[in-house]
Amino acid sequence: MIDTRRLRTFRAVADHGTVTAAAAALHLTPSAVSQQLGALEHEVGHRLFTRDGRGVRLTAVGRIMLSHANEVLAQLERAEAEVAAYTDGQAGEVTVASFATAISAVVAPAIRTLREQAPGIQVRVRDAEGDQALTMLLDEEADLAIAVEYRGAPEPSDPRLFRLPLYSEPFDLVLPCAHPLAGRDPALADMAREPWIGPYPGNPVHDVLSFACEQEGFTPDFAHFSDDFRAVVALVGAGAGVALVPRLALRDLDLSQVAVRRAPGPERRVFAATRRGAESHPLLQPLLETLGGFPGEL
């Protein structure tokens, strides 16, 4: 009989691509992960991974097993949700991983609502970028993630996840006040020769920004990097370059030294996610319903 704990370990290795990274996510030693994989391969009777450089990749049998592992683990989440619902389950903790802007925009208001409607649910918040939040969710370090669509993100049909669209947020073009185009709404292509300021590669906003510029026929020349939009706006105000910033991130910032213009096209699409099967858990369901009440467009 296949041990479900080994299935979780197997999926973690498939997600992370290396035994070492999976071990860190699972708070196990690499040796323990290797032993669990070896035991699972013995149970299955086939190799599940082959070496691929410094990492591993799934074999054909491994891909079959991953599909079934996703279904089994989702069903276990559903079982836990139903048992919790049977025993009421209206008191307990939920950990939410979210990027900072969404914490302010949707998570904090949801906590305020839950204090009135479901006071037994305690929400613990962990600040994490959109891509990190999903990793924390799949590694079971969080129960719910607030994440951003980006190239390389899990597809909406990903069998590991239940997704709830939250809102679509436009980007604004931020220019120094002295910029010759600061008085009108320029096209993004007008910024092709400008120095750019933006988040580091790997941040979903960097990916959205780069893709938007590519659609206009150029690759942005990043002169400065910061994941803190307060710092990005300050650098723009100092004349160091131009930036695209999500509209919500500009709220409560000092914009006295910059011009904010509309940037048609790019959007940041934000969604909530739980592990597949957990969406009906009585601790998560009220939170998802509250988050789902956020306006879909800004």
C-alpha positions as CSV (number, residue, x, y, z in Angstrom):
1,M,0.0,0.0,0.0
2,I,1.3,3.5,-0.9
3,D,2.1,5.7,2.1
4,T,0.5,9.2,1.6
5,R,3.3,10.9,3.4
6,R,5.6,9.6,0.7
7,L,3.2,11.0,-1.9
8,R,3.6,14.5,-0.3
9,T,7.4,14.1,-0.4
10,F,7.3,12.9,-4.0
11,R,5.2,15.9,-5.1
12,A,7.5,18.3,-3.3
13,V,10.5,17.0,-5.2
14,A,8.5,17.2,-8.5
15,D,7.5,20.8,-7.6
16,H,11.0,22.0,-6.6
17,G,13.1,20.0,-9.0
18,T,15.8,19.0,-6.4
19,V,15.9,16.8,-3.4
20,T,17.7,19.5,-1.4
21,A,15.1,22.2,-2.1
22,A,12.2,19.8,-1.4
23,A,13.9,18.8,1.9
24,A,14.2,22.4,3.0
25,A,10.5,23.0,2.1
26,L,9.4,19.9,4.1
27,H,11.8,20.6,7.0
28,L,13.4,17.3,6.5
29,T,17.0,16.2,5.7
30,P,17.9,15.4,2.1
31,S,18.7,11.9,3.3
32,A,15.2,11.5,4.7
33,V,13.6,12.7,1.5
34,S,15.8,10.3,-0.6
35,Q,14.8,7.4,1.7
36,Q,11.1,8.2,1.3
37,L,11.5,8.4,-2.5
38,G,13.3,5.2,-2.5
39,A,10.6,3.5,-0.5
40,L,7.9,4.9,-2.8
41,E,9.7,3.7,-5.9
42,H,10.0,0.3,-4.2
43,E,6.2,0.3,-3.6
44,V,5.5,1.4,-7.1
45,G,8.1,-0.9,-8.7
46,H,9.5,1.8,-11.0
47,R,11.9,4.7,-11.0
48,L,10.0,8.0,-10.6
49,F,12.9,10.4,-11.3
50,T,16.0,10.5,-13.4
51,R,19.0,12.9,-12.9
52,D,18.9,16.1,-14.9
53,G,22.0,18.2,-14.3
54,R,22.0,19.2,-10.6
55,G,18.3,18.3,-10.3
56,V,15.9,15.6,-11.2
57,R,13.1,15.2,-13.7
58,L,10.1,12.9,-13.7
59,T,10.1,9.6,-15.7
60,A,7.1,8.6,-17.7
61,V,5.9,6.5,-14.7
62,G,6.7,9.5,-12.5
63,R,4.4,11.7,-14.5
64,I,1.6,9.1,-14.2
65,M,2.2,8.9,-10.4
66,L,2.2,12.7,-10.1
67,S,-1.3,12.9,-11.7
68,H,-2.6,10.3,-9.2
69,A,-0.8,11.9,-6.3
70,N,-2.5,15.3,-7.0
71,E,-5.9,13.5,-7.0
72,V,-5.2,11.6,-3.8
73,L,-3.8,14.6,-1.9
74,A,-6.8,16.7,-3.1
75,Q,-9.2,14.0,-1.8
76,L,-7.4,14.0,1.5
77,E,-7.9,17.8,1.8
78,R,-11.6,17.3,1.0
79,A,-11.8,14.6,3.7
80,E,-10.3,16.9,6.3
81,A,-12.7,19.7,5.2
82,E,-15.7,17.4,5.6
83,V,-14.6,16.1,9.0
84,A,-14.0,19.7,10.2
85,A,-17.4,20.7,8.9
86,Y,-19.0,17.8,10.7
87,T,-17.4,18.8,14.0
88,D,-18.3,22.4,13.3
89,G,-14.8,23.7,12.8
90,Q,-15.7,27.4,13.1
91,A,-12.8,28.1,15.5
92,G,-9.1,27.8,14.5
93,E,-6.2,29.5,12.7
94,V,-5.7,30.1,9.0
95,T,-2.4,31.3,7.6
96,V,-2.5,33.6,4.6
97,A,0.6,34.3,2.4
98,S,0.2,37.5,0.4
99,F,2.2,40.3,-1.2
100,A,2.1,43.6,0.6
101,T,-0.3,45.6,-1.6
102,A,-2.9,42.8,-1.4
103,I,-2.5,42.6,2.3
104,S,-3.6,46.2,2.5
105,A,-6.3,46.0,-0.2
106,V,-8.1,42.7,0.5
107,V,-6.6,40.7,3.4
108,A,-6.9,43.4,6.1
109,P,-10.5,44.2,5.1
110,A,-11.3,40.5,5.1
111,I,-9.9,40.1,8.6
112,R,-12.1,43.1,9.7
113,T,-15.2,41.4,8.3
114,L,-14.4,38.0,9.8
115,R,-14.0,39.5,13.2
116,E,-17.7,40.4,13.0
117,Q,-19.0,37.4,11.1
118,A,-16.8,34.5,12.2
119,P,-14.9,35.7,15.3
120,G,-13.6,32.2,16.0
121,I,-11.4,32.2,12.9
122,Q,-7.9,33.7,13.5
123,V,-6.0,34.8,10.4
124,R,-2.2,34.8,10.5
125,V,-0.6,36.8,7.7
126,R,2.8,36.2,6.1
127,D,4.2,38.8,3.7
128,A,5.3,37.0,0.5
129,E,5.7,38.0,-3.1
130,G,3.1,36.5,-5.5
131,D,5.3,33.6,-6.6
132,Q,6.6,32.9,-3.1
133,A,3.0,32.7,-1.8
134,L,2.1,29.8,-4.1
135,T,5.3,28.0,-3.0
136,M,4.4,28.4,0.6
137,L,0.9,27.2,-0.1
138,L,2.0,24.0,-1.9
139,D,4.7,23.4,0.8
140,E,1.9,23.6,3.4
141,E,3.4,26.6,5.1
142,A,0.2,28.5,4.3
143,D,-3.4,27.6,4.0
144,L,-4.3,30.3,1.5
145,A,-2.2,32.3,-1.0
146,I,-2.9,35.7,-2.6
147,A,-0.9,35.5,-5.9
148,V,-0.4,37.2,-9.2
149,E,-0.7,35.9,-12.8
150,Y,2.7,35.8,-14.5
151,R,4.5,33.8,-17.1
152,G,5.6,30.5,-15.4
153,A,2.7,30.6,-12.8
154,P,0.7,27.5,-12.4
155,E,-2.1,27.3,-15.0
156,P,-5.7,27.9,-13.9
157,S,-6.3,24.2,-14.6
158,D,-3.4,23.1,-12.3
159,P,-4.8,20.0,-10.4
160,R,-3.0,21.0,-7.2
161,L,-4.9,24.3,-6.7
162,F,-8.3,25.8,-6.3
163,R,-8.3,29.4,-7.6
164,L,-10.6,32.3,-6.9
165,P,-10.1,35.5,-9.1
166,L,-10.0,38.6,-7.0
167,Y,-9.3,41.7,-9.0
168,S,-7.6,43.1,-12.1
169,E,-5.3,46.1,-11.4
170,P,-4.0,48.5,-14.0
171,F,-0.4,49.8,-14.0
172,D,0.4,53.5,-14.1
173,L,3.4,55.0,-15.8
174,V,5.5,57.1,-13.3
175,L,7.7,59.8,-14.8
176,P,9.9,62.6,-13.3
177,C,8.0,65.8,-13.2
178,A,10.6,67.4,-15.5
179,H,10.1,64.7,-18.2
180,P,9.1,66.2,-21.5
181,L,6.1,63.8,-21.8
182,A,5.0,64.3,-18.2
183,G,2.1,66.5,-19.3
184,R,0.2,63.9,-21.3
185,D,-0.5,60.2,-21.4
186,P,2.4,58.8,-23.6
187,A,2.4,55.4,-25.3
188,L,4.5,52.8,-23.7
189,A,6.6,52.6,-26.8
190,D,7.6,56.3,-26.2
191,M,9.6,55.0,-23.2
192,A,11.7,52.6,-25.2
193,R,15.0,54.6,-24.8
194,E,14.4,55.5,-21.2
195,P,16.3,54.0,-18.2
196,W,13.8,51.9,-16.2
197,I,13.3,51.3,-12.5
198,G,11.5,48.2,-11.4
199,P,11.4,45.0,-9.3
200,Y,14.1,42.3,-9.6
201,P,13.7,39.4,-12.1
202,G,11.6,36.7,-10.5
203,N,9.1,39.2,-9.0
204,P,5.8,38.7,-10.9
205,V,5.6,42.5,-11.5
206,H,8.9,42.4,-13.3
207,D,7.5,39.7,-15.6
208,V,4.3,41.7,-16.3
209,L,6.3,44.9,-17.0
210,S,8.8,43.1,-19.3
211,F,6.0,41.4,-21.2
212,A,4.1,44.6,-21.7
213,C,7.2,46.3,-23.1
214,E,7.9,43.3,-25.4
215,Q,4.4,43.7,-26.8
216,E,5.3,47.3,-27.7
217,G,8.4,46.1,-29.5
218,F,11.2,46.8,-27.0
219,T,13.0,45.4,-24.1
220,P,13.2,47.7,-21.1
221,D,16.7,48.8,-20.0
222,F,16.7,48.4,-16.2
223,A,19.1,50.8,-14.6
224,H,17.8,50.3,-11.0
225,F,16.1,47.5,-9.2
226,S,13.9,47.5,-6.1
227,D,11.0,45.3,-4.9
228,D,9.8,48.3,-2.8
229,F,7.5,50.6,-4.8
230,R,8.2,53.4,-2.3
231,A,11.9,53.2,-3.3
232,V,10.9,52.9,-7.0
233,V,8.8,56.1,-6.9
234,A,11.6,58.0,-5.0
235,L,14.1,57.0,-7.7
236,V,11.8,58.2,-10.4
237,G,11.3,61.5,-8.5
238,A,15.1,61.9,-8.4
239,G,15.2,61.7,-12.2
240,A,16.8,58.2,-12.3
241,G,14.4,56.7,-14.8
242,V,10.8,55.8,-15.4
243,A,8.6,53.0,-14.0
244,L,5.4,51.1,-14.3
245,V,3.7,50.7,-10.9
246,P,0.5,48.8,-10.0
247,R,-2.2,51.4,-9.2
248,L,-2.9,50.2,-5.6
249,A,0.8,50.4,-4.8
250,L,0.8,54.2,-5.4
251,R,-1.8,54.8,-2.7
252,D,-0.4,56.6,0.3
253,L,3.0,57.3,-1.4
254,D,4.6,60.7,-1.8
255,L,3.9,61.6,-5.5
256,S,4.9,65.2,-5.3
257,Q,8.1,64.7,-7.3
258,V,6.6,62.5,-10.1
259,A,3.9,62.6,-12.8
260,V,1.5,59.6,-12.8
261,R,0.1,58.9,-16.3
262,R,-2.2,56.1,-17.5
263,A,-0.4,53.2,-19.1
264,P,-2.9,51.4,-21.4
265,G,-2.5,47.6,-21.6
266,P,-0.6,45.9,-18.7
267,E,-2.7,44.6,-15.8
268,R,-1.9,42.7,-12.6
269,R,-4.4,39.9,-12.3
270,V,-4.7,38.8,-8.7
271,F,-6.2,35.6,-7.4
272,A,-6.6,33.6,-4.1
273,A,-5.6,30.0,-4.1
274,T,-5.9,27.0,-1.7
275,R,-4.7,23.5,-2.1
276,R,-7.3,21.6,-4.2
277,G,-9.9,20.1,-2.0
278,A,-9.4,22.5,0.9
279,E,-11.6,25.2,-0.5
280,S,-14.6,23.7,1.4
281,H,-12.9,23.6,4.7
282,P,-15.1,25.5,7.3
283,L,-12.1,27.7,8.3
284,L,-11.3,28.6,4.7
285,Q,-14.7,28.9,3.2
286,P,-15.8,32.1,5.1
287,L,-12.4,33.7,4.2
288,L,-12.8,32.8,0.5
289,E,-16.4,34.2,0.5
290,T,-15.2,37.4,2.1
291,L,-12.3,37.8,-0.4
292,G,-14.7,37.1,-3.3
293,G,-16.7,40.2,-2.4
294,F,-13.8,42.4,-3.5
295,P,-14.6,44.4,-6.7
296,G,-13.1,42.7,-9.7
297,E,-11.7,45.8,-11.4
298,L,-10.0,49.0,-10.2
